[in-house]
Every structure is written in structure tokens, then in C-alpha cells.
């Protein structure tokens, strides 16, 4: 058992002993997740990728273009 897990279990044991769970509104042990939770999360990821694809293409494309140009110039110099 690593240190983080030990500290987390110790913190939860202390909170449980002090009765902080009921004070914080955590009466039940189950979390209600709506049926559309997965679709909402994946829809946001798709919209985020649609918005930043230009930046991703530039970050990949500019260094790749310089690499290809350097290789082409290297081929021409050899002859």
C-alpha cells in the first residue's frame, strides 16, 4: 500500500469518526448519474477537438515541414 493510499484512508477514517460525512450532505453511498452522462462528456470532447484542430495541425505540421525541407536540401547538396 503506497503512502497516498494510506493518507487517503486515514483522512476518510478521521472524517468518518468526526461525523463530517453527514454534515457535508453525503447521506447516501450512491451517486446518481444521468443516463446522458457519457454522451455529454464525449460530445464536449468532440467539440473541443473540432475547435483546436488548427492549432494541433500547426504544432505538428511546422516542425515536420522544416524537417522535410532540411532533408530535401541535404539530398540536393550531395549531387
N, C-alpha and C positions, 0 to 999 in steps of 0.2 A: 504494500500500500504506500503510495507516494505521499509527500508532505502536503500537497494541495488537497488531496482527498481527505487526509487526516484533519486538516484545518477546517475543511468544509463540514465534515461530520461533527467535529467538536462545536462549531458555530451553530449548527442546526440543533444539536443536543442542548446547548445553552439556551437558545431561543425557545425550544420546546419546554424546557424546565421553567423558564420565566413566564410562560404562557403568552408569548408575543404573537403566536400564530392567530389566535382568536382576536387579539387586539388589532392586528393588521387586516382583518377581514378575510383571512384564509380559513373559513369554517370547514370546507369540504376538501377532499383529496383529489377530486377530479376537475379537469379543466374543460370547459365547453368550447369546442372548436366548430365554427360554422362549416357547412358542407362545401362551401365555395372557397375555403381557405387555400387549398392547393392551386386552384385556378387563379385566384387573386395574386398569389406570390409569383407564379410563373408568368402571368400577364405583365406584371411590373418588370420582371427581368427581361422579357422580350421588348418592352417599350424602352427600357434603359439601353439595351444593346442597339436598338434602332436609332436612338439619339446619339450614341457615341461611336458609331461605326466609322465615321470620317476620321476621327482622332486616332482610332486604332489602326486604320489603314495608313495614315501618315506616319505613325510611330514605327510601323513595320516596313512601309514602303520606302521611306527616305534612306535609311541605312542600307537597305537591300539595293537600291538604285546606285548608291555610291560604291558598293561592293562590286556590282556588275560592271560599272564604268571602269573601276580600277583594273578588273580582270581583262576587259577588252583592250585597254591601253597597254597592259602588260603583254598581251598577245601581239599587238602591232609592233611594239618595240623589239620583240625578238626577231622579227623578219628583217 
